[in-house]
């Protein structure tokens, strides 16, 4: 997820999602309580209640886990209760399951560290080794000499992909890696270790800022630090499903609205991405009885956190269907701008929609900047124009994402109500704007799209570049 200090998002790859967090110089939505917000309505309240029960009854929705399957079944039941007909889209993916992860400092004294294996980290019997600091993981920062059996400590904010760090560690015969989180306060940052779904070369763990920097200080004073690690977490083939609801329109032309259903397992996945899950539910509830010029397809994706597997599968099944746009909802707060994600032809359409909102128009209007790491990317690679929002969320709600404290208490009803009202308005507008024609971009155009935005090299590293 990404923290903004300007209007344009930095490009950061992690779990597969791009997050906008309030910067000090941005106009933040006013804080309101659920009872104070005029946007609170019965549909939003219902969506909020559904999400509360999903989070509280099942916990984190790691793809392939029993909790994910049970929560998806519950969501399908809730959609059926609205008179809708949810369909299952089955697919297989390289999955990963959480076992028991243990990282213990044994010298200079014994202390169990707060740690969790990263996605696609392999199972490991107990192994002990001296800790060596490798900076932020660049080739020039790795220490010289015999590193056989050592455990590498990587500083916060490494720009090197986890899979590349693992390859460098394996080349030097390290036993394991410890990655220091970037957010203080005893937090962990779960994320995928491989966007291609490959097992990491060495066991790799995320640890807290406080304990990681403490070890770093000891090493800087030439104090020997020994750590013992073990894990039963492991990659495994996973069979799972996307959930799809179709709201038929007069035309077979489609507007697709998607959000990822899955989450990491340490918390409840309320903000990432229960928020998007509930927003799509609210759109379904609001538009189910409306007359639409175009068909609206609503998709809850699985497997986003490990590498966008659900949206990759859904996009591969599109064929030559006429699609106007795909709207991606991944940690979308109350929008202050709508983003055409680099598709210039969408800009005037979105500007017309925003201007038509009158006094309720989004204060920062229309942006046009692409970014990586969420479910719009597979649709872009399939030639489909995509849209999302610039929609800050209060830091005290988003700072805990991917960890224990991403819980339902971080998501006020007012946030869901106000954001869902704007999202639904755009979905309905695109469904009924007959001046907007379906367009499937060619492979050459999409290649130029990513190259223009400087994302081609990162797609190469992630294994997603499909062009010559």
For each residue, the residues with C-beta under 8 A, 3 or more apart:
1: 12 14 15 17 18 19 21 272 331 398 401 402
2: 9 10 11 12 18 19 20 21 371
3: 10 19 21 23
4: 7 8 9 10 20 21 22 23 26 392
5: 23 25
6: 23
7: 4 337 364 367 390
8: 4 367 369
9: 2 4 18 20 369 371 390
10: 2 3 4
11: 2 18 371 372 373 454 455 458
12: 1 2 18 373
13: 16 161 195 372 373 458 462
14: 1 17 189 191 192 373
15: 1 190 191 192 264 272 304 305 373 402
16: 13 192 195 260 304 305 306 307 308 373 374 375
17: 1 14 260 272 273 304 305 330 331 373 374
18: 1 2 9 11 12 330 371 372 373 374
19: 1 2 3 272 330 331 393 398 401
20: 2 4 9 331 333 390 391 392 393
21: 1 2 3 4 392 393 395 398 399
22: 4 26 28 392 393 394 395
23: 3 4 5 6 26 392
24:
25: 5
26: 4 22 23 336 392
27: 336 363 364
28: 22 392 394
29: 333 334 336 392 418
30:
31: 394
32: 36 37 414
33: 36 37 412 414
34: 37 40 412 413 414 417
35: 40
36: 32 33 414
37: 32 33 34 40 413 414 417 418
38:
39: 44 414 417 418 421
40: 34 35 37 44 45 413 414 417
41: 44 45 417 421
42: 45 46
43: 46 47 282 285 286 420
44: 39 40 41 47 48 282 413 416 417 420 421
45: 40 41 42 48 49 413 417
46: 42 43 49 50 282 285
47: 43 44 50 51 278 279 281 282 285 416 420
48: 44 45 51 52 278 411 413 416 417
49: 45 46 52 53
50: 46 47 53 54 75 78 278 281
51: 47 48 54 55 270 274 275 277 278 281 408 411 416
52: 48 49 55 56 408
53: 49 50 56 57 74
54: 50 51 57 58 61 71 74 75 274 277
55: 51 52 58 59 268 269 270 274 407 408
56: 52 53 268 408
57: 53 54 71 74
58: 54 55 61 67 68 70 71 74
59: 55 67 265 267 268
60: 65 67 263 264 265 266 267 268 269
61: 54 58 65 67 68 71 72 261 262 263 265 269
62: 65 67 68 96 97 98 262 263 264 265 305
63: 68 93 95 238 240 262 302 303 305 306 309 310
64: 68 95 96 97 236 238 239 240
65: 60 61 62 68 69 97 98 265
66: 69 70
67: 58 59 60 61 62 70 71 265
68: 58 61 62 63 64 65 71 72 240 261 262 302
69: 65 66 72 73 240
70: 58 66 67 73 74
71: 54 57 58 61 67 68 74 75 261
72: 61 68 69 75 76 241 243 261 300 302
73: 69 70 76 77
74: 53 54 57 58 70 71 77 78
75: 50 54 71 72 78 79 86 243 261 277 281 300
76: 72 73 79 80 86 88 243
77: 73 74 80 81
78: 50 74 75 81 82 281
79: 75 76 82 84 86 243 245 281 284
80: 76 77 83 84 85 86
81: 77 78
82: 78 79 284 285 288
83: 80 288
84: 79 80 245 284 288
85: 80 245 246
86: 75 76 79 80 243 244 245
87: 243 244 245 246
88: 76 241 242 243 244
89: 241 242 243 244 299 313 314 317
90: 239 240 241
91: 239 240 241 242 303 309 310 313
92: 237 238 239 240
93: 63 197 237 238 240 303 306 307 309 310 313
94: 120 197 198 235 237 238 306 307 309
95: 63 64 235 236 237 238 240 303 306
96: 62 64 119 120 121 233 234 235 236 238 306
97: 62 64 65 233 234 236
98: 62 65 101 116 117 233 265
99: 117 123 231 232 233 234
100: 230 231 232 233
101: 98 115 116 117 205 230 231 232 233
102: 112 115 228 229 230 231
103: 112 113 115 178 205 207 227 228 229
104: 110 111 112 113 227 228 229
105: 109 110 111 112 113 215 225 226 227
106: 110 128 226 227 228
107: 224 225 226
108: 218 223 224 225
109: 105
110: 104 105 106
111: 104 105
112: 102 103 104 105
113: 103 104 105 207 208 211 227
114: 186 188 207 208 211
115: 101 102 103 178 188 205 206 207 229
116: 98 101 188 190 205 206 266
117: 98 99 101 121 203 204 205 231 233
118: 121 162 179 190 191 192 193 200 204 205 206
119: 96 190 191 192 193 194 305 306
120: 94 96 192 193 194 197 198 199 200 235 306
121: 96 117 118 193 199 200 203 204 205 231 233
122: 199 200 202 203 231 234 235
123: 99 203 231 232 233 234
124: 127 176 203 229 230 231
125: 230
126: 228 229 230
127: 124 149 175 176 203 228 229 230
128: 106 175 226 227 228 229
129: 149 150 151 174 175 176 226 227
130: 149 150 151 224 225 226
131: 150 151 152 153 178 215 219 225 226 227
132: 143 147 150 151 152 153 174 219
133: 143 152 153 155 216 219 220
134: 137 141 142 143 152 153 154
135: 138 141 142 154 155
136: 141 154 155 157 158 159 160
137: 134 141 142 154 155 158 159 160 164 165 168
138: 135 141 159 160
139: 142 168
140:
141: 134 135 136 137 138
142: 134 135 137 139 147 152 168 172
143: 132 133 134 147
144:
145:
146:
147: 132 142 143 150 152 172 173 174
148: 172 173
149: 127 129 130 173 174 175
150: 129 130 131 132 147 172 174 175
151: 129 130 131 132 174 175 176 177 178 227 229
152: 131 132 133 134 142 147 165 169 174 176 177 178
153: 131 132 133 134 177 178 180 212 215 216 219
154: 134 135 136 137 158 165 177 178 179 180
155: 133 135 136 137 158 180 212 216
156: 180 181 182 209 212
157: 136 182
158: 136 137 154 155 165 179
159: 136 137 138
160: 136 137 138 164 165 168
161: 13 164 165 461 462
162: 118 165 166 179 191 192 193 194 200 204
163: 166 167 193 194 195 196 198 200 201
164: 137 160 161 167 168 461
165: 137 152 154 158 160 161 162 168 169 177 179 204
166: 162 163 169 170 177 193 200 201 202 204
167: 163 164 170 171 201
168: 137 139 142 160 164 165 171 172
169: 152 165 166 172 174 176 177 201 202
170: 166 167 173 174 201 202
171: 167 168
172: 142 147 148 150 168 169
173: 147 148 149 170
174: 129 132 147 149 150 151 152 169 170 177 202
175: 127 128 129 149 150 151 202 203 229
176: 124 127 129 151 152 169 202 203 204 205 227 229
177: 151 152 153 154 165 166 169 174 202 203 204 205
178: 103 115 131 151 152 153 154 205 206 207 212 215 227
179: 118 154 158 162 165 204 205 206 207
180: 153 154 155 156 207 208 209 212 213 216
181: 156 187 188 189 206 207 208 209 212
182: 156 157 189 209
183: 187 189 209 399
184: 187 209 210
185: 209 399
186: 114 208 210
187: 181 183 184 208 209 399 400 403 404 405
188: 114 115 116 181 206 207 208 266 402 403 404
189: 14 181 182 183 206 402 403
190: 15 116 118 119 206 264 265 266 305 402 403
191: 14 15 118 119 162 206 264 305 402
192: 14 15 16 118 119 120 162 195 305 306 307
193: 118 119 120 121 162 163 166 200 204
194: 119 120 162 163 197 198 199 200 307
195: 13 16 163 192 307 308 462 463 464
196: 163 307 462 463
197: 93 94 120 194 235 306 307 309
198: 94 120 163 194
199: 120 121 122 194 235
200: 118 120 121 122 162 163 166 193 194 203 204
201: 163 166 167 169 170
202: 122 166 169 170 174 175 176 177
203: 117 121 122 123 124 127 175 176 177 200 229 231
204: 117 118 121 162 165 166 176 177 179 193 200
205: 101 103 115 116 117 118 121 176 177 178 179 229 231
206: 115 116 118 178 179 181 188 189 190 191
207: 103 113 114 115 178 179 180 181 188 211 212
208: 113 114 180 181 186 187 188 211 212
209: 156 180 181 182 183 184 185 187 212 213
210: 184 186 213 214
211: 113 114 207 208 214 215
212: 153 155 156 178 180 181 207 208 209 215 216
213: 180 209 210 216 217
214: 210 211 217 218
215: 105 131 153 178 211 212 218 219 225 227
216: 133 153 155 180 212 213 219 220
217: 213 214 220 221
218: 108 214 215 221 223 225
219: 131 132 133 153 215 216 222 223 225
220: 133 216 217
221: 217 218
222: 219
223: 108 218 219
224: 107 108 130
225: 105 107 108 130 131 215 218 219
226: 105 106 107 128 129 130 131
227: 103 104 105 106 113 128 129 131 151 176 178 215
228: 102 103 104 106 126 127 128
229: 102 103 104 115 124 126 127 128 151 175 176 203 205
230: 100 101 102 124 125 126 127
231: 99 100 101 102 117 121 122 123 124 203 205 234
232: 99 100 101 123
233: 96 97 98 99 100 101 117 121 123
234: 96 97 99 122 123 231
235: 94 95 96 120 122 197 199
236: 64 95 96 97
237: 92 93 94 95
238: 63 64 92 93 94 95 96 303
239: 64 90 91 92
240: 63 64 68 69 90 91 92 93 95 302 303 310
241: 72 88 89 90 91 302
242: 88 89 91 261 299 300 301 302 310 313 314
243: 72 75 76 79 86 87 88 89 261 299 300
244: 86 87 88 89 297 298 299 300 314
245: 79 84 85 86 87 284 297 298
246: 85 87 295 296 297 298
247: 284 287 288 292 295 296 297 298
248: 292 295
249: 253 292 293 294 295 296 431
250: 291 292 293 294
251: 293 294 295
252: 295 321 322
253: 249 294 295 322 323 324 438
254: 294 295 296 297 321 322 323 324 438
255: 294 295 296 297 323 324 325 326 327 427 430 431
256: 296 297 298 299 323 325 326 327 379 384
257: 280 283 296 297 298 299 326 327 329 423 427
258: 280 298 299 300 301 311 314 326 327 328 329 375
259: 273 276 277 279 280 299 300 301 328 329 330 375
260: 16 17 273 276 277 300 301 302 303 304 305 310 311 330 374 375
261: 61 68 71 72 75 242 243 273 277 300 301 302 304 310
262: 61 62 63 68 269 273 301 302 303 304 305 310
263: 60 61 62 267 268 269 272 273 274 305 406
264: 15 60 62 190 191 267 269 272 305 402 403
265: 59 60 61 62 65 67 98 190
266: 60 116 188 190 402 403 404 406
267: 59 60 263 264 270 400 402 403 404 405 406 407
268: 55 56 59 60 263 274 406 407 408
269: 55 60 61 262 263 264 272 273 274 406
270: 51 55 267 274 275 406 407 408 409 410 411
271: 274 275 331 393 397 398 400 401 406 410 411
272: 1 15 17 19 263 264 269 275 330 331 398 401 402 406
273: 17 259 260 261 262 263 269 276 277 304 329 330 331
274: 51 54 55 263 268 269 270 271 277 278 408 411
275: 51 270 271 272 278 279 329 331 332 333 393 411 415 416 419
276: 259 260 273 279 280 329 330 331 332
277: 51 54 75 259 260 261 273 274 280 281 300
278: 47 48 50 51 274 275 281 282 416 420
279: 47 259 275 276 282 283 329 332 416 419 420 423
280: 257 258 259 276 277 283 284 298 299 300 329
281: 47 50 51 75 78 79 277 278 284 285
282: 43 44 46 47 278 279 285 286 416 420 423 424
283: 257 279 280 286 287 296 298 420 423 424 427
284: 79 82 84 245 247 280 281 287 288 298
285: 43 46 47 82 281 282 288
286: 43 282 283 290 420 424
287: 247 283 284 290 292 296 424 427 428 431
288: 82 83 84 247 284 285
289:
290: 286 287 428
291: 250
292: 247 248 249 250 287 295 296 428 431 432
293: 249 250 251 431 432 434
294: 249 250 251 253 254 255 324 430 431 432
295: 246 247 248 249 251 252 253 254 255 292 431
296: 246 247 249 254 255 256 257 283 287 292 427 431
297: 244 245 246 247 254 255 256 257
298: 244 245 246 247 256 257 258 280 283 284
299: 89 242 243 244 256 257 258 259 280 311 314
300: 72 75 242 243 244 258 259 260 261 277 280
301: 242 258 259 260 261 262 304 308 310 311 314 375
302: 63 68 72 240 241 242 260 261 262 309 310
303: 63 91 93 95 238 240 260 262 306 307 308 309 310
304: 15 16 17 260 261 262 273 301 307 308 309 310 311 330 374 375
305: 15 16 17 62 63 119 190 191 192 260 262 263 264
306: 16 63 93 94 95 96 119 120 192 197 303 309
307: 16 93 94 192 194 195 196 197 303 304 312
308: 16 195 301 303 304 311 312 374 375 377 378
309: 63 91 93 94 197 302 303 304 306 312 313
310: 63 91 93 240 242 260 261 262 301 302 303 304 313 314 375
311: 258 260 299 301 304 308 314 315 375 376 377 378 379
312: 307 308 309 315 316 378
313: 89 91 93 242 309 310 316 317
314: 89 242 244 258 299 301 310 311 317 318 378
315: 311 312 318 378 379 381 382 384
316: 312 313 378 382
317: 89 313 314
318: 314 315 321 323 382 384
319:
320: 440
321: 252 254 318
322: 252 253 254 438
323: 253 254 255 256 318 326 384 438 440
324: 253 254 255 294 385 430 431 436 437 438
325: 255 256 346 384 385 386 387 430 436
326: 255 256 257 258 323 376 379 384 385 386 387
327: 255 256 257 258 386 387 388 423 426 427 430
328: 258 259 374 375 376 379 386 387 388
329: 257 258 259 273 275 276 279 280 332 388 389 423
330: 17 18 19 259 260 272 273 276 304 374 375 388
331: 1 17 19 20 271 272 273 275 276 393 398 401
332: 275 276 279 329 335 388 389 391 419 423
333: 20 29 275 391 392 393 394 415 419
334: 29 391 392 415 418 419 422
335: 332 338 362 389 390 391 419 422 423
336: 26 27 29 362 363 364 390 391 392
337: 7 362 363 364 365 366 367 389 390 391
338: 335 350 353 354 362 365 366 367 387 388 389 390 426
339: 366 367 368 369 387 388 389 390
340: 343 344 346 347 350 366 367 368 385 387
341: 368 369 370 371 376 380 385 386 387 388
342: 368 369 370 449 452 453
343: 340 346 347 368 385 386 387 449
344: 340 347 368
345: 348 349 385 439
346: 325 340 343 349 350 385 387
347: 340 343 344 350 351 366 368
348: 345 351 352
349: 345 346 352 353 430 433 435 436
350: 338 340 346 347 353 354 366 387 426
351: 347 348 354 355 365 366
352: 348 349 355 356 433
353: 338 349 350 356 357 425 426 429 430 433
354: 338 350 351 357 361 362 365 366
355: 351 352 361
356: 352 353 361 429
357: 353 354 360 361 362 425
358: 361
359:
360: 357
361: 354 355 356 357 358 365
362: 335 336 337 338 354 357 365 422
363: 27 336 337
364: 7 27 336 337 367 390
365: 337 338 351 354 361 362
366: 337 338 339 340 347 350 351 354
367: 7 8 337 338 339 340 364 390
368: 339 340 341 342 343 344 347
369: 8 9 339 341 342 453
370: 341 342 380 449 450 453 455
371: 2 9 11 18 341 374 455
372: 11 13 18 377 455 458 459 462
373: 11 12 13 14 15 16 17 18 377
374: 16 17 18 260 304 308 328 330 371 377 388
375: 16 258 259 260 301 304 308 310 311 328 330 378 379
376: 311 326 328 341 379 380 386 387 388
377: 308 311 372 373 374 380 381 464
378: 308 311 312 314 315 316 375 381 382
379: 256 311 315 326 328 375 376 382 384 386
380: 341 370 376 377 383 384 385 386 446 449 450
381: 315 377 378 446 464 466
382: 315 316 318 378 379 440
383: 380 440 441 442 443 445 446
384: 256 315 318 323 325 326 379 380 440 441
385: 324 325 326 340 341 343 345 346 380 439 441
386: 325 326 327 328 341 343 376 379 380
387: 325 326 327 328 338 339 340 341 343 346 350 376 426 430
388: 327 328 329 330 332 338 339 341 374 376
389: 329 332 335 337 338 339 422 423
390: 7 9 20 335 336 337 338 339 364 367
391: 20 332 333 334 335 336 337 419
392: 4 20 21 22 23 26 28 29 333 334 336
393: 19 20 21 22 271 275 331 333 397 398 415
394: 22 28 31 333 397 398
395: 21 22 398 399
396: 399 410
397: 271 393 394 400 410 411 415
398: 1 19 21 271 272 331 393 394 395 401 410
399: 21 183 185 187 395 396
400: 187 267 271 397 403 404 405 406 407 410
401: 1 19 271 272 331 398 406
402: 1 15 188 189 190 191 264 266 267 272 406
403: 187 188 189 190 264 266 267 400 406
404: 187 188 266 267 400 407
405: 187 267 400 410
406: 263 266 267 268 269 270 271 272 400 401 402 403 410
407: 55 267 268 270 400 404 410
408: 51 52 55 56 268 270 274 411
409: 270
410: 270 271 396 397 398 400 405 406 407
411: 48 51 270 271 274 275 397 408 415 416
412: 33 34 415 416
413: 34 37 40 44 45 48 416 417
414: 32 33 34 36 37 39 40 417 418
415: 275 333 334 393 397 411 412 418 419
416: 44 47 48 51 275 278 279 282 411 412 413 419 420
417: 34 37 39 40 41 44 45 48 413 414 420 421
418: 29 37 39 334 414 415 421 422
419: 275 279 332 333 334 335 391 415 416 422 423
420: 43 44 47 278 279 282 283 286 416 417 423 424
421: 39 41 44 417 418 424 425
422: 334 335 362 389 418 419 425 426
423: 257 279 282 283 327 329 332 335 389 419 420 426 427
424: 282 283 286 287 420 421 427 428
425: 353 357 421 422 428 429
426: 327 338 350 353 387 422 423 429 430
427: 255 257 283 287 296 327 423 424 430 431
428: 287 290 292 424 425 431 432
429: 353 356 425 426 432 433
430: 255 294 324 325 327 349 353 387 426 427 433 436
431: 249 255 287 292 293 294 295 296 324 427 428
432: 292 293 294 428 429
433: 349 352 353 429 430 436
434: 293
435: 349
436: 324 325 349 430 433
437: 324
438: 253 254 322 323 324
439: 345 385
440: 320 323 382 383 384
441: 383 384 385 445 446 449
442: 383 445 446
443: 383 446 447 466 467
444: 447 448
445: 383 441 442 448 449
446: 380 381 383 441 442 443 449 450 467
447: 443 444 450 451 456 467
448: 444 445 451 452
449: 342 343 370 380 441 445 446 452 453
450: 370 380 446 447 453 455 456 459
451: 447 448 454 455 456
452: 342 448 449
453: 342 369 370 449 450
454: 11 451 457
455: 11 370 371 372 450 451 458 459
456: 447 450 451 459 460 465
457: 454 460 461
458: 11 13 372 455 461 462
459: 372 450 455 456 462 464 465
460: 456 457 463 465
461: 161 164 457 458
462: 13 161 195 196 372 458 459 465
463: 195 196 460
464: 195 377 381 459
465: 456 459 460 462
466: 381 443
467: 443 446 447
468:
